[in-house]
């Protein structure tokens, strides 16, 4: 999966702004049919799909990342070294 790493600390963007930016990037990279498969918000310790990290306790790989990989994700957009991560098909 191709990963784009963005340093957005100086922009002070929140989750919703990061999601909008990641979606725009995915549509530019993958086309208008880009689909968000999973995401992780480290600040709130939330993920989607919910509960995908339950079987990844103690693992270096987040459940949301593994979920996306196993479903053919082609692009990940990572803000601030894991602050927000969005995976797209």
Secondary structure as UniProt FT lines:
FT   STRAND          2..6
FT   HELIX           9..11
FT   HELIX           15..30
FT   TURN            32..33
FT   STRAND          36..41
FT   TURN            42..45
FT   STRAND          46..48
FT   TURN            50..53
FT   HELIX           54..56
FT   TURN            57..58
FT   HELIX           63..69
FT   TURN            70..72
FT   STRAND          75..79
FT   TURN            80..83
FT   STRAND          84..88
//
